[in-house]
Amino acid sequence: MLKSEEKSTAKLNFENKTVGTPVLVNDGFKKTINQSKNGGEDTWQFFSALRESSDFWQKIANKTIDFAPGVDPQGNPIVMASDGNIDMRMVSLLSMPKDESEKNPILGMASIQTGNTTTSASMIMAFTVRLASMPAYIPLSKALLGDLVKPLYSNMKTFVGKMSSRLSRTTSVGEEVDATSVSDEVIAEQNQVVEEMGEEGLEYVALDWSSIGLEIAGMAPLVALPMILEYLGHQMYHSLYIQNLTNEAITWSYEKISGKVSLSPGNENTTIPAQMVVDSIPDIQEKSVLSYQANFQFINSNDYGDITYVMSLQLPEKPEPVKILIYIPWAGENVIWAGVTNDNTDTVFEKHSTANGDLSLVIDVYDYQLTLSLNALSGKTVDDNYFYCSTAVLEPK
């Protein structure tokens, strides 16, 4: 950037309001997640709804879907996009700070929300917008904030496109999708973008996404999950979706026995936050509840290999974690099991890998219960592939 441009550039920082990309706990989501716990076709329908985002994100990546301007019920400008299955809304609300003498005031909130038109489930990424710097000779005013909205939306649209494109490239060559690494790369690139104001006085706006890496990392698996199924040439898959409906954070870890991971939140993002009650998020009702999740996908290492792994979920200050065994053999019935134990991975497999015919099971986990599901015990399930999937829902008893 030229020095002359720096003198007429406003710099804004995004800061996290949500830690990741949680789901809005509304009636649509409750119905969908509860049905997923049944196992069988109901579990598959949950993942089918996730797969519906595939076309949407591919169109974003390929720039074949249009972003359209609109207004919310209060008359504020928003940006929308839709492919019929998935609706996206970007909202940015800016206002004059209460203390105009503050050096780096918060100017407002912004959010990116996606909604499934079939299930009515919505996910949201929300962040505050803080003023980092402004040319001294340009006063902050309500009119200026109104002018900032357009370049803010332009930057957000560019970011969404880059995230989709980066994930599309990663999955198309069969690389593991590490959500944290992908988000760091996209953020570093996006921070170089400077938006033009087209106004006298203030000419440019630069936005810094560095402080919301966890939000971006939370978004990445949701974008990449359906892409992986489309691109990878392996015949066996297992996807695991973990939903935390408790008021405690969960730390996850896993050990593989066979197969390999193709999608994970990343080794630097091993916490599933507690659900939270929020206010002051654009497009969200006051006192809404947001719940966090983690997405994983494993594939067989070769066309005739198994998929076997143990996922551990550790609650704060509890002596033993709950462990989840997933065993997808090349021949024979699939096995799911869960229990609170300190047994190591090999012992868990030796004790619990015998076929039991379970498509759903419920266990007590201290003050909570865990429901683990599976879509099918054997056979091809979708697109002539052996695609298996499970939800693991931890919630109050």
N, C-alpha and C positions, 0 to 999 in steps of 0.2 A: 504494500500500500504506500502511495506517495505521501510525503510529509504534509503537503498541502491538503490532501484528502483527510489525513488524520485530524487536522484542525477542524474539519466540518463533519466529524463522525461521532454518532452516539453509540456507546457500547452498552449492551444489555447482557445480564447473566440469567440463565435459567437455574433455579434451585428446586430440589425435590419437595413435592407436597405428598405424593405417594412414593413408596419405596418399592419400585417395580411396576408391574402392570396388573393390578388386582381386578377381580370381578366384582361388579355391583351385586350385592346380595338382595335381589328383588324376587318377586314371585316366579318370574320366568326362570331365573337361575335355580331357585330352590327345587322347582319341579324337574328341571333337567338333570341336576346333580343327583337328586334322590332316585330318579329312574335309572341312572347309570349304575347305581349300586346293586341292581337286580342281577347283573350278569347277562350273558347271552346277547340277544338282539338289542336289548335296552342299552347295554354298554357300548355296543357297536354304534348305535344311533348317536350317542354322545360324541364319539370320535368322528362320525360322519359329519356332524355339525361343525367340528373343527376343520374338517377337510373342505367344507364349503368355502372357506376363506382362500383356498388355493387359487382359484381363478381371479379372485379380487386382487390378491397380492401380486400375482403374475402380471395382471393388467397395470398395476401401479409400477412394477419394475420395467415393463415394456412401454410405459407412457401411453397406453391405449385407453386409459380411463380418464374422464374429465373431472376436474375439481370445479365445482360450481359455487358461486357466491350465494348467500342466503341471509336470512335474519332469524334470530330467536324470538320467542314470544314477547320479549321486552324490547324488541327492535334493534338489538345489537347485531352487528355484522358477524357472520360465521362463514365457514367454508365446508362444503359437503362433497361426498363422493359415494357412489353406490353401484353395485352390479346386480342388484335384485336380491341377492342372498345376504350380503354384508353391507351395512350402512356405516359410513365414517363421518364424524363431525369434528371439526376443529373449532375451538372457541377461545377467544382471547378478550379479556375484559380489563381495560386499563383505566385508572383514575388518578387524580392528583393525590399525592401523599398527604397524610394528616399533618406531618411536620415538614414543611417545605424547606426548612433549613438543614435537614438531614443530608449528609453527603452522599450516601448510597441508599436511597429509599426504595422500598418495594412499590412498584407501580401497578401491580395487579396479578392476575392469574391467567394461565392458559391450560388447555387440556386437549388431548386427542382421544376420542372415544369411538369404539367400534361396537356395533350391535348386530346380532344374528336375527334376521327377520323371521326365521322359523321358530326359534326357541325363546326369543325376546331376552336372551342373556346378553349383558353388556360388559365390556372391559374398558378400563380407563387409565390413562397416564396423565397425571396432573402436576403442574409445577408453578412456582411463583416466578414473576418477572421482576428482576431488580436492576436498577440503574447503576451501572459500573462507572461510567464517565460521560460527561456532556461538555461540549465546548463552552467555556466560561461566558462567552458573549451571547449565548443563545439561552433565553430563559425557558424553564419548563412551564408549559401551559396546557390547558385542557385541549386546545386546538392542536397543539403539537402531538399530544398523546393520540388524538384521533388520527393524525397522519401516520403515526407509527404502526397502526394496526395492519395496514396493507403490507409493508415489508416484513412484518412479523409473520403473517400468514404465508407469504412467499417463501420465507426461510423454513417454516415448518413443512410445507409441501415438498421442498427440495430435500429435506432430511428424510421424510417418509420414503421418497423415491430412491434415495441412496441406500437406505437400509434394505429395502426390498430387492434392489439390484444386487447388492453385496451378498445377501443370503442366497439369491438365485444362482449366482456364480459359484458360491461355495458348495451348494448341494449338487449342482450339475456335474461337478468333477469328483463327487464322492468323498469330499473331505468331511471330517467331523466338524459339526457346528458347535463351537464353544461360544456361548452367547456373550460372555464377558469380553472375549478377544474381539469378536465381531463389532460389538458396540464401541469399544475403544477405537477401533480403526475408523468407523463411520464418524464418530465424534471428532477425531483429529482432522478428518477431511472437511467436515461441515464447518468447523470453526474458522476455516479459511475463507468462507463465503462472506461477501459483503453485499448488502442490499442497497439499492439506490432509492433515495427518497423522492427525487424529482422536485424538490422544493428549494426555494431560496433560503439561504442561511444554512440549515442542516441538510447535507447532501447524501450522507451514507449512514447505514445502521449495520453494526456488527453484533452478532449474538454468540455467546459462549455457552456451549452445551456440556462443558466438562463436569459440572457438579451433579449431573443427573445420569451418570453412567449406569446405575442400578435400574433406573426406569427403562433405559434402552436395552439393557441385558434381559429385563423381564419381557420386553416386547419381542425379542428375537426368536425365541422358540415358538411362539404363537404364529409367527410369520413363516418359519422354516418347516414346521412339522408336516404340513401337507406336501411341500415341495420335495422333501426327502423321499416320500413314498413314490412320487412321480419319477424322480431321476435315478435312484439307485437300482442297480441291476440284480440285487440279491432277492431271493425268493422268500425269506423268512424275516419277519419284523416283530418286535414287541415294543409298544408304546406304553409308558406309564405316566399317568397324570395324577399328581398328589395335590389335594386341596386341604388347606389348613383353615378349619372353621372354629379354631380355639382362640383363646386370648393369650396364648403363649407362643413364642417363636420356636420353630423346629429347626434343628441342624441335620442336614442329610449327608450321607456318604454311601458309597457302594463298592462292592468288590465283585469282579467278574470271575466266573469259572470257565465259561466258554462264550464265544461271540465277541463283539466289540460295540462300543457306543458310537452312535452317529449324531446324537443330539443331547446336549445337557446345558444347564444354566451356566456352567463354568466353574472351575475349581476355586475361583475367587468370590463366588456368589453362592455359598453353601447354606444360607439361612432362608427359610420360608417365614416371613414375618407373621406376627399375630394379626388377626383381623382387627380392623380399626373403625371407629366412628368418625366421620369427617363432616366438616362444614366449609363453606366458602370455596367450593369447587364449582367452576362454571358447568352448567347443564345438569348438576346433581342436586337433589333435594337435601336440605339441611338434615343432619343427624343420620345420613345414610351409612350403611355398613359396607365396608370393602373387605374382601377376603383374597388372600394370596395363594398362589399355586406354584408348582415346579413341574416342568415337562422333560421327559427323557425318552429317547428311542434307542433301542439296541437292535443289531442285525447279526446274522450268522457270519462267521469269518469266511466260510466257503459254502458252496451250494448244498453240501451234505453235512454241515455242522450244526450243533445245537446252540441255543441261546440260554445261558444260565447265569443268574446273578442274584446277589443278596443286597437289598437296599436297607440301610439303617436310618431310623428317625429318632433323634435324641431330644427329649424334652428337658428344659432347664432343671437342674438339681435333682434329676431322677437317676437312681442307681443303674438302671438297665434301659437300653433302647428297645423300641419295637423294631423287629426285623421282618422284612418281606422277602420271601423266596419266589422267584419267577424261574420256572423250568420249562423251556419250549424244546422238547426233543425232536430230532429229525423224524423219528418213528415212535409212535405211541401217543398217549394222551398228555396234554399240557397239565402242569401242576402249579397251583398257587397256594401259598401258606403264609401265615403271619403269626407272630408271637412275641411276647416281651422276654428277652433273653440276652445273656452275655455270651452264648455259644458263638464260636468262630464260624466263618463262612463254610468251611468244609464240614463241620459238625452239623450245621443247620441243613446242609444238603443231604448228608448221610441219614439224618433222622426223618426228614420230611419230604423227600423227593418221590416217594411212591405215589402213583396215580390215585387220586381220591374222588375224582368226578365233580369237584367243587367248581361252580361258576361264580359263587359269591360266598363270602364268609364274614362273620362279625366277631371281633374279640374286644375284650376290655383292655384299655391302656391307662392304668391309674384312674384319673377322674374322667377319662374320655372313652370313646369307643372308636375303633377303626373298622371300616367296611372296605374289603378288598374284592374286586370283581374281575371277571375275565369274559371276553366275548365268545370264545369257542374253545372246545377241548381238542379239536383236531380239524384237519381238512382245509381246503382253500376257502378264503372268506371274501376277498374283494379283488377285482381286476386280475383274476387268475394268479393271485399271490397268497402266500400264507401270512396274512397280516393279523396279528393278535394284539389286543390292547386291554389295559386294566385301569380302573380308577381306584385310588386309595384315598378315602375320605376320613379325616380325623376330626371328630366333633364331640361336643358334650353328650353325655349319656341321656 
